[in-house]
Amino acid sequence: MKFPRSGLVKMYLSNIFTDPEMEKYIDIIVSSFLPLVKGALYYTIPLTLITFAIGLVLAVITALMRLSNMKVLQWIARTYVSIIRGTPLLVQLFIIFFGLPSVGVTINPLYSAIIGFSLNMGAYNSEIIRAAILSIPKGQWEAAHSIGMTNFQALRRVVLPQATRVSIPPLSNSFIGLIKDTSLASTITYTEMFRKAQEIAATNYHFLLVYTEAAVIYWIICIGLSFVQDRVENRLDQYVAK
């Protein structure tokens, strides 16, 4: 797949920047742009979506375990959250990808990244969801019970819908943070966008230029997601107001 307008872009920019050294920089930027964007679209964003979805399921389960009356479930959930939040994400990825083979468990880079990021998201987002559930007044539970709902029905029909609105902003921030955190997958040889940037920079030795270009692409993605986040929050505010 070729960038159809790359020649026109180079020609246009070359007319503006006539210095030969500048032309070389422009050529590097233009030629590396499409591989970086493809790395984002084909690897970084899908990895983010998959791990966030799995992590969200883990987060809900962990939050409910923390709020349950069973001490064993509370202890398991607290231990899981404590371990994940108390250790760096990079170390967790290294344990999964480089450490587990020493005990006979070998996992490829993609699945290692999915497991590592999902566990990390599950622990951090569980605290967001738990706090959102606790923010709902007890009167909501009592009102649900007064009309014959069980605890599960009250949670599903009354509490969780309200908790969802409360948790949207922090969960959205967590998703945007995950987009950037996926760059750590490059350390376990998963070829996402930053890994593409490393490969490109290794061939032309213009590390600052290529890494800055990758940073700009991450920034643009995050700006777009922030815009979507604002729109979703506004829609939810309008829905609640009704």
Buried (B, 14 or more C-beta within 10 A) or exposed (E): EEBEEBEEBBEEBBEEEEEEEEBEBBBBBBBBBBBBBBBBEBBBBBBBEBBBEBBBEBBBBBBBBBBEEEEEBBEBBEEBBEEBEEEEBEEBBBEBBEEBEEEEEEBEBBEBBBBBBBBBBBBBBBBBBBBBBBEBEEEBBEEBBEEEBEEEBBBEEBBBEBBBBBBBBBBBBBBBBBBBBBBBBBBBEBBBBBBBBBBBBEEBEBEEBBBEBBBEBBEEBBEEBEEEBEEEBEEBEEEEEE
